[in-house]
Amino acid sequence: MSTITTISRDGLTARIDSMGAQLTSLALDGNEYLWQADPAFWGKHAPVLFPIVGNLRDDEATSAAGPCHMGRHGVARINEHRLVGVSDDGTAVTYELTETDETLAAYPYRFKLNMTYALTGPATLTQTFAVTNTGDVDLPFSVGGHPAFNIPAPGGAEAGETFEDYEFRFAAPWTATCPKIVAGGLADPTDTFTPVENADTLRLTRDCFAFDTMVFDHVPGNTVTLVGTKSGHGITLDFPGFDFLGVWSAPGAPFAAIEPWTGHATYTTEDDVLEHKEGITILAPGATETKSFSITLL
């Protein structure tokens, strides 16, 4: 049975569900920033993506260890994670997922995934993925976060903000060319669109999601801010070591998901070998790979 653990630091609190090791609340002084999983739009908050990000072609791939059969975003989000411990000061919690008969049938590798959530500043949560190869063959994988944030942010409604009053702010002007998401959830790098052209801002509109998800590659400084132009409230996400950033919203939904990834959905131009996917990490037996991103509430 899943359990919820709460961590806190002064006025900042976070709640994490052992099912999927999913962040379910991130609030500052009682004001909720994280999407609260209204099933009318999208019944999740912030799934953990492992060992794939996005879709495989027809949910299948081959690998050096055998066939893989996984739905979108892999196995971590649909399995119970064991609570390893809470820090003495109550500001951090760590979970662990290891292979089971069910995960081996989907992804034929032995692994240990530790998810740590830590309140590292007065308004900052840091989410850390630590993947260890506990098997005797190389481990191919990607990791990613999928936190979705309320729009309007706290204080935004009082300022009269709507969805279109929010914008993404980047560290420098740049041009972003994104592959379109096509049938089966694959990304087509031969059919693209350009939501950002020599600019350091992107106004949030429903048209941003005309092709499902904006998949950004090498965002300047590995940082982005989503902020209300009237209230000044929102979030900054810092994601060093994550080469890709997905941005998505459901049709008509009052949220935006801002997703740091080390990989992405299978390209239409790629084959179906897991080790060949762009962004895949190949981890030697006994080795551990760690990636972290931080969310700062504004």
N, C-alpha and C positions, 0 to 999 in steps of 0.2 A: 504494500500500500504506500502511495506517495505521501511525503510529508513536506511541509513548508518550514524553512528556516529563515529567520529575520536577523539581519545584521544592521548595526546602527553606529553613527558617529555624530554626536551633537544633533543637529536637525536633519541629517541625511539618513534615510533608511532604504534598505533593499530587501526584497523577499525573493527566495529562490525555491523552486519546486524540485524535489528529487526525481520526479518523472521528467526525464530529458535534461536534468540539471538546468532548467529554464528559469531565467529571470522573469518574475511575474509582477514586480512593482519596483519603482525607483522614484522616491518622493523626497522633496525638500520642504521642510517645515510644514509637512502634511499635504503638500501640493503634488499631485501625481503627474509625472512626465511620461511614463511608459503606457503604451496602448493596453487597454484592459480586456482584450480578447472578445469583443462583441461578436458572436457567431453570425450575426446578420451581415458582417463584412469579412472578418477573418478571425477565427477562433483561437489564435495563438498570440503570444507576447513577443518572444525573443528566442526562437529555437537555436539549439547548438547544431552546427552543420559538420558532420564527420561520418565517413571518410571521403565523401564527395560533396561538392557544392553544385547545386542545380541538378539537371537531369542527365542520365545516361541515355543513349539511343535505345528506345524500347525497354528501358530500365535494365539493360544488360550490358556486360562488358566481359572481355577475357582478361586474364592476368597470369603472371608467372606461377601463381599458386592455384589457379583454376578459375572456373566461371564465377562471375559476380552477378547477383540479382538484387538490385536495390532501387527503391523508389527515390523520388526527389529528395536531395539533401542527406541521404544515407541513413545510418542506423542509430546514431546517438540520440536523436530527438524523440525516438519512439520506444526507448528503453529506460528502465529504472536505473538511476545511478546511486551508488552507495555513499552515504555521508561519511567522509573520512574524519572531519573534525572542524570545530569552530575555534578561532583564535581566542586567547585568554581575555582580550579586551573586547571581544564581540564584534570586531569590525571586518572579519574575513571568514569565509567558509570554503571548504574544499570537498569536491565529490570525486568519485572514481567509477569508471566503467571499464570492464574487461570483457573479453570474448565469452560468448555462451554458445550453446548448440545452435540457437536461432541466428546469432550474428555470424557464425561460421558458415551457415548455409547461404547467407546473403553476401558475405565478404570473408573469404577463406583465409583470414590472417589472425594471428594472436597479437594482442595489443593491450596497452593500458592507457586510458584517457583520463587525465585529471583536470577538472574544471575548478578554478579558484575565482571567487568573486571577493574583491577587497575594496573597502572605502579608503581611498588613498589621499583624499583631500577633503576640505569642507563641503565641496559640491561635486566630487569626482568618484566614480566607480571604475575600477580596472578589472577587466575580465581576461583571465589567462588560460590558454590551452596548453597542456603539457602532454605530448604524445610519446609513449615509450614503445619500442619494438621489443616485445617479450618473446617473439618467435625466433626461428633459426634461418629465415629468409628475409630478403629486403622487403620493407613495408611501404607500399605506395599509398599516399593519402593527400587530401586537402582538408583544411578546416575553414570555418567561417562563422561569423556572428550574424544575427538577423533581428536586432532590436528595432521595434517600431515605436514611434513617439506620437503622442497626442497632438493634434492640430485642431484648434488653437492650443498652444502651450499654456501652462498656468499663467494667468494674468492677461492672456491674449483676448479672451472673450470680453473682459472688462474694457479693453482698449478698442473693441469693435472689430477685431481681426477675423477674417475668413481664411480659407485654405489659400487663396491667391495672394494673401498679404504676407506670405512666407517666402524666403529666398535662401538658396545655398550660397555661401561665401567661401571662396577658395583662397589659398595663400598667395596666389599670383595669377595673372591672366594666362589663359591657356586655351587650347582647342581640343575638345573631346569628341572623338568619333566612336560611336557605339554600334555594336552589331545588333541587328533586329532579332528578337526572339520569335521563332517560327514554330510550326507544328511539332508536337512532342516535347516542347520546352527546350529545344536546341537553340544555339546561337549561330547566326549566319554571318561570318565575317566578310562575305562578299556582297552583303546587302546592309548598308549602314545608314545612320542618321547622325546629325551633329547638333546636339542640344546646347553645347557651349562653343562659341567661336571667338577667340581672342578676347576673352572676358574673365573677370574674377568673380562674377555672380551669375546665378541662374534663378530666375523667378519660378516659383513652384506653381504649375498649372496642371489641369487634368491632361492636357496635351503631352506633358512630359512622359506619360505612360501609354501613349498610343501604341507602342510596341512592347508592352508589358513592363519590362525592367530596363532601366538604364544601367548598362554595364560599363563602368569607367575603368580605364587602364592607367596606372601610375599617376594618381592624383597628386598635384603639386604639394610637396611637404607631407604627404600622407596625413592630411588633416582637412576637415570640412566642418562648417558651422551651418546649422539650420536655425534661422531666427525670424521672429516676427518683426516686420518693418515698422510697426507702430509701438509695440510693447517692448521690443528689445529682448524678449524672452525666447528661449529655445535650448539648443544643445550644441556643444562642440564635440566632435568625435576625432580622436587621434589614433592612428592605426599604423605605426611603424612596422615594416616587415610584411604588410599585406599589399600585394601588388594590384589587387582589384577591389572595386567598390561597387556594390549593387544598390540601386535606389528604386524602391517599388512602393506602390499603393494599390489597394483594391478599388474597383470602380465606385466612385462616390464616397469613399471611406474617409473619415476624419483622422487620418494618420499618414505618416511616411515612415517606411522602413529604410534604415541606412545600414548597409551590410558590408563589413570588411571581410574580404575573402583572400585566401591564398591561391585558389583555383576558380573555375567557373564551369557552367554547363558545357557539355560536349559541343564542340563546333561541328557544323554540318560538313566541314572539310576534313575533320579528323577521322581516324579509324576508331575501332572499338576496343583497343588495348588500353587498359587502365594506365599502364606505365607511360603511355605516349601522350596523355592529356596535357595540354598546356598548364603550367603552374603546379603540376604534381610534385610532391616531395617524395624522395626515395630515401628511406631511413634504414640504416644498417642494423642488424641484430644487436640488441643491447643498448642502442643509442636512444636519446631523448631529444625531441625538438619542442621548443617553447615559443609561443606567440602570444602577445598581449595587445589589447586595445583599451582605450579609456573613454568614458563618457563624462563630460562635465556639463552640469546643468547651469543655465544662464537665467 
